[in-house]
Amino acid sequence: MPSRESNDAFDGSTRKTLEAIRMSPEISIRNEADPEVHLYPTIGYSIADGSVWRVQIQGRISQTAPATFGKRLMLKGLIRALNLSTQVSEGELFRERVRGFISAPVSGSRVQVELAGQHYVLRRKSRASGLFSGRLDIPAKQLQNFRTYGSLSQQAEQPNPDCIQKWDVGLGQVSSMVFLAERRGTSVITDIDDTIKITDVNNRRRMLLRTFAESFDAIDGMATAYRKWANQGALFHYVSSSPWQLYDAVDKFLVDEKFPPGSMHLKWFRLRDEIFKRWQIIRRKSKGGVIKNLMKRLPGRTFVLVGDSGERDPEIYAKLASKFPSQVTRICIRQIEANPLTPDRLNKIYRRYGMTVPLQVFVNPAQLGDLKLSGSD
C-alpha cells in the first residue's frame, strides 16, 4: 500500500498542488480521507453454453478514521480480557489485526473494477459494512487468453496468465485474482482455522490470542499436501468462518506459508460489545450455505471437502454430500484432540445422512496422499 503523507508540513499552496497530483491516475499518493478498497480473490464460471463467463465480484471499501467511542471501548475490553501487555497492545501486529474492525466503512458507493482491459461499474452500491458484491457476465472471447482451471492436462497445456481484477482511480492500484473454473475438474474446499492454521477454536481465550496477538502458525505438512494437489490439477476455495476483517492477515499467511492460491470466502462480523463472547457461536453459521452456492455454480465439477473435527465440519460436509452425492467425492477431516471425531460421533453422522462418500480422518497431512482427480475429460 502506498505510504500516507502528513499534510501538517505543507502550506496552503502545497496542499492544492498535492490535491491535484492525487487526482492524477499516473501518480498515487494517499491521505487519510482516501477510500481504501479490497478486492477479494474470486471465481468465474461458464454459463450460456460456454459463450459467457460469469465473474463474482466481492470486496470492501473503507477509510481510516478515528475509532468511535464504541470501538475504543471494545478494544479496551479485548485488551483487558486477554491481559495484553502495553508492548503487545501498542505493537504493529495487534494494530494490523484490529485494523479491519475499527476502519470506517464507506457505504452507498458504486465501485468500478477493471477486467481484461474493460471497466465495469457494479450495479449494487456498497452496504453499511462497506462490503460490495456483484456479478459480471463477460463474453468468453474477451477472456480466452487467460488461464482456466480444469483438469491437469488442460493446465499443463496453458501458459496463459491468470485473470486479474483491478481497482484504480489514481490512488494506487488494487488487484486480486479471478479463478476461471472449467466446467469439469476437481475443486478442493478447505477450512482454514485448525485445518491449515493453528487457531485453538475450542478454547475461546487461546483462539482470540492467536487471532489478535500472536503470529499465525501453519499446520505442519498441510501446505505441502495442498501444493501436491494443486500440481495434480485442483482448484482451491478457502471457505472459513474467519472474519473478512482479517483478510489481509489471512492472505499474508497463505502466501508466506506457500499454500496454493484460491478463491476466498470468509464471513462478515458485525461489531458489537459482545462479539468476543459470541465469536464461537457466530462462527458456526452460514458456512454450509457458502459451499452449497459454490457447488450450484459449478455443477459439473467434483469436490473434495477438507476440514477438522474441532467444530462441525464433519456434520456440515456430510449433509452437503447427502445433497450433492454426484459432486462430493471425498471428505477429509483433521482430528482435533479437543473435540475428536469419535466412532460414536461418526456413526451418528452416517446414520443421519446415509453417506456413501468416503470420509477420511487424518492426523498427519501425509495421509492425504494423491488428489484422485475426478470429472476430467
Secondary structure, DSSP 8 states (H G I E B T S, - for coil): ---B--GGG--HHHHHHHHHHHT-TT---B-TTS-EEEE--EEEEEEGGGTEEEEEEEEEEEE-----HHHHHHHHHHHHHTT--HHHHTSHHHHHHHHHHHSEE--S---EEEETTEEEE-SS---TTSEEEEEEEEEGGGGTTS-EE--HHHHHT-----EEEEE-SSS--EEEEEEEE-SSSEEEEE--BTTTEE--TTSHHHHHHHHHTS--EE-TTHHHHHHHHHHTT-EEEEEEEEEGGGHHHHHHHHHHTT---EEEEEE-----TTHHHHHHHHHTSSHHHHHHHHHHH-TT-EEEEEEETTTTHHHHHHHHHHH-TTTEEEEEEE--TTS---HHHHHHHHHHH---S-EEEESSGGGG------S--
